Amino acid sequence: MQWESRATVKVTCHERVFEITVRGEVDYEENDLWQAAWAEAEDAARPVTVVDLSEVTFADSGLLNALLDAWRRHRAADRELVLLGPLRPSVERLFTLTGTRDHFTITDSRARAMRADER
């Protein structure tokens, strides 16, 4: 049996920003995609990691746990983690219901997210 992923994860390494773009429905089945993206982000060690969640239509606790883990590692390394929206209602609800929204820097402006290290 072959499983078809309902999400895509794309990574792009810029001069000072590592960008992870996520689209679709993200749940436990995409764990391998996440692990590969985070490994690349860690190897690149850019001052800022931007995670574009604007096209995520569903997210579960697996995504939230990955983001919280990345948030902790970025803080420990004095690096910035920025989530790019606008967040879809289901993703916004995940952050709101779990009380984790305030942990993250969230912006709807791609330009602002890409300049996060200039603050």
C-alpha positions in Angstrom: 0.0 0.0 0.0 1.3 3.5 -0.8 0.3 6.5 1.2 -0.1 9.9 -0.4 0.9 12.8 1.7 -1.7 15.5 2.2 1.0 18.1 2.9 4.1 19.4 1.3 7.2 20.9 2.9 9.7 23.0 1.0 12.9 24.5 2.3 14.8 27.4 0.9 18.1 28.7 2.3 18.6 32.4 1.9 21.7 34.4 3.0 20.4 35.1 6.6 17.1 33.3 6.7 16.1 29.6 6.4 12.6 29.3 5.1 10.3 26.3 5.6 7.1 26.5 3.5 4.3 24.2 4.5 1.1 23.5 2.6 -1.9 21.3 3.1 -3.0 19.1 6.0 -0.3 18.5 8.5 -0.6 15.6 10.9 1.5 12.7 12.3 1.9 11.2 8.9 4.1 14.1 7.8 6.6 13.6 10.7 9.4 12.5 8.3 8.9 15.6 6.2 9.2 17.8 9.3 12.2 16.0 10.7 14.1 16.5 7.4 13.1 20.2 7.2 14.2 20.9 10.8 17.5 19.0 10.3 18.3 21.2 7.3 17.4 24.3 9.3 19.7 23.2 12.1 22.5 22.5 9.7 22.1 25.9 8.0 22.1 27.7 11.4 20.8 30.9 9.9 20.0 33.7 12.3 16.3 33.4 11.4 14.0 30.5 10.5 10.7 31.5 8.9 8.0 28.9 8.8 5.3 29.8 6.3 2.0 28.3 7.6 -0.3 30.5 5.4 -1.3 27.5 3.3 -1.8 25.0 6.1 -5.4 23.9 6.1 -5.2 21.6 9.1 -2.6 21.0 11.8 -2.5 18.7 14.8 -0.4 18.5 18.0 2.5 17.0 16.0 3.0 20.3 14.2 2.6 22.2 17.4 5.2 20.0 19.2 7.6 20.4 16.4 7.2 24.2 16.4 7.6 24.4 20.2 10.7 22.2 20.1 12.1 24.5 17.4 11.2 27.6 19.4 13.1 26.2 22.4 16.2 25.3 20.3 16.2 28.7 18.5 16.0 30.6 21.9 18.9 28.5 23.3 21.0 29.3 20.2 19.9 33.0 20.2 18.2 32.6 16.9 14.8 33.8 15.8 11.8 31.7 14.8 9.1 33.5 12.9 5.8 32.0 11.8 4.3 33.5 8.6 0.6 33.8 8.1 -2.1 34.7 7.8 -3.0 31.6 9.8 -6.1 29.7 8.7 -8.8 29.4 11.3 -8.0 25.8 12.2 -4.3 26.6 12.8 -5.2 29.7 14.7 -7.5 27.6 16.9 -4.7 25.1 17.6 -2.5 27.9 19.0 -5.4 29.6 20.9 -6.8 26.5 22.5 -3.4 25.3 23.7 -2.4 28.7 25.0 0.8 28.7 22.9 0.2 31.6 20.5 2.2 34.0 22.6 5.3 31.8 22.4 5.7 32.7 18.8 6.4 35.7 16.7 3.7 35.6 14.0 3.4 38.0 11.1 1.3 38.2 8.0 4.0 40.1 6.2 6.6 38.0 4.3 8.9 41.1 4.0 8.8 41.6 7.8 9.4 37.9 8.4 12.4 37.9 6.1 13.9 40.9 7.9 13.4 39.6 11.4 17.1 39.5 12.2 17.4 43.3 11.6 15.5 44.1 14.8 
